[in-house]
Amino acid sequence: VFNQADLARVLYSIARVLHDKEEYHDALGMYHRALQCQREVSINSARPALDVVTTLCNISRVYHLSGDLDAALSANKEVLDLATLLVGGKMDHPFLIHRLKIEGNILVEAGRLEDAMRTFVEAARRCGEDGRNQMMATMMGGGGQDSNSQEDADAGDSSVLSVRSA
């Protein structure tokens, strides 16, 4: 029997293929359809579903790639809100810090430098001392480049939410 969860997985898979083929308009349509199904499946859950967060990460990434920076920021804000719930409000969680850095980078691209600086400062505040040093080195053009950048296939490895939030 083919149920809503199965449909969500199929739609998401189609969206990933379209995303990988750089067919962004069609990918967004499939991601949004998958997201609708994922939300319907998880509606009775007390916590947001990890697949909803993952899909929203990809939606943010595709909007970013398509040049719709406002939509990318909006989707990323929802990622941050839901992921914060998933990790039980643990504000120093690496995934949340990573998504703040992505938000800061998008804000820079949008020319919103003051907002970007506030976002980067917030990310730095959430890091430990080593994380702050690495973040500063990266921002200054030095080493320590994070391999989980916005260019990741999943636009932010949300799998760390399920592993570290338990």
Secondary structure as GFF3:
##gff-version 3
##sequence-region A 1 166
A	DSSP	alpha_helix	4	20	.	.	.	ID=ss1
A	DSSP	alpha_helix	24	41	.	.	.	ID=ss2
A	DSSP	alpha_helix	50	66	.	.	.	ID=ss3
A	DSSP	alpha_helix	69	86	.	.	.	ID=ss4
A	DSSP	alpha_helix	94	109	.	.	.	ID=ss5
A	DSSP	alpha_helix	113	126	.	.	.	ID=ss6
A	DSSP	alpha_helix	129	139	.	.	.	ID=ss7
A	DSSP	alpha_helix	159	164	.	.	.	ID=ss8
###
